[in-house]
Amino acid sequence: MKLNDVIDRSHALSRAYRVTSGRNFRLKDFEPDDTGKFDREDKPRAQEALVTGRQALAELQDRLYAQDQWALLLVFQAIDAAGKDSAIKHVMSGVNPQGCQVHSFKGPSSEEIDHDYLWRSMKAMPERGRIGIFNRSYYEELVVVRVHPELFAKQKLPRRVVHKGIWKERAEDICNMERYLGHNGTIIRKFFLQVSKKEQRKRFLERLDKPSKNWKFSAADLHERDYWGAYMNAFEDAIARTATKEAPWYVVPADHKWFTRIVVAATVIDALASLDLKYPKVDKAQRRELAAARKLLSS
């Protein structure tokens, strides 16, 4: 399939899950088990689409790296067992590792706590020509800390800055930061992988039943499951407050991992295609150097 055809299909698929404004946004309008135009058991056709997407992604990423002007930041957020790791692994498997940087954000270190909450993320932003991937991100401050406000005590914040309007302030700060990055050539695409509570339970049980997956299970995951409703409300509010045309959210159905990967791949392809990426042109002086090199090698 030609690259332009893949780009057109990627644009059509990804836009169904794109959120560019929080007005009237509701998570319930997106179904976790949605598979678009694919039959739910149509994995072979889905796998073929993913392979085609990875080939297109590799070509576009090569142009991004060669042009060395733009950067792309991909932010992944989700509740436990939604499939962030596997989506990143399968979608980005064909990308040149030199042009891709992955950062997984856990609980903040003592050094990070002594700075503002955006500090550690800003240090990890992708360089020009690179794709940066955040597996969790600064959005944890609008979700986890909101669900567990006792975490504010660990951040050593002055009491006067912790007030009921802090979530609005932090969302505004994040929007301003993302706008700033956009003004400097970093485009942002944000993914919320929406898995159902039923499917999460199934995946937790699989981690318990399969020895090869035991290491993935944590009792803390079950504890966090008790806060399901609070997490969904926090994610919904965070997305509604920070969805913009320049840095849109994509609410990706995550009950079927094969479909999640297709939507993520389509979104990344669509994002890179929007940059009109081209290989650098060779000027006259460089062409003379190339001709001289060819002559030396041919002698």
Secondary structure, DSSP 8 states (H G I E B T S, - for coil): --HHHHHHHHHHHHGGGEE---TT--GGGS-TT--TTS-TT-HHHHHHHHHHHHHHHHHHHHHHHHH-S-EEEEEEEESTTS-HHHHHHHHSTTS-GGGEEEEE--S--HHHHTS-TTHHHHHT---TT-EEEEES-TTHHHHHHHH-TTHHHHTT--GGG-STTHHHHHHHHHHHHHHHHHHTTEEEEEEEEE--HHHHHHHHHHHHH-GGGGGG--HHHHHHHTTHHHHHHHHHHHHHHH--SSS-EEEEE-SSHHHHHHHHHHHHHHHHHTT--------HHHHHHHHHHHHHHH-
